[in-house]
Amino acid sequence: MPEAITAGHIRVRLRGQKLSGGYSLIHAKLGGEDKNWLLVKEADDAADPQGNPVVDQPRSVKSGLTIQELEGKRSF
């Protein structure tokens, strides 16, 4: 992993309830910022170009709440 981070390209395979298949993390350095990375879905059997997990599966796997419900529960 340290070599992949240094090279700026990390490949991972996810097996989650909402996200699965291959993904690449690419060091983008957008706007000159070293901290910027892009997460890109690989074209594999788990890829769904029409899918949108935020819209299609809006509830949190952990809490069962939507993003809006979670935002309403924020305490600062």
FENHU-V159755 format. One record per run of one state. SS is the DSSP state (H for helix, E for strand, - for the rest). FROM is the first residue (numbers start at 1). LEN is the number of residues. If there is no record, write none. Layout:
BEGIN
ss:SS from:FROM len:LEN
ss:SS from:FROM len:LEN
END
This chain:
BEGIN
ss:- from:1 len:1
ss:H from:2 len:6
ss:- from:8 len:1
ss:E from:9 len:7
ss:- from:16 len:4
ss:E from:20 len:8
ss:- from:28 len:2
ss:H from:30 len:3
ss:- from:33 len:4
ss:E from:37 len:5
ss:- from:42 len:11
ss:H from:53 len:4
ss:- from:57 len:10
ss:H from:67 len:6
ss:- from:73 len:4
END
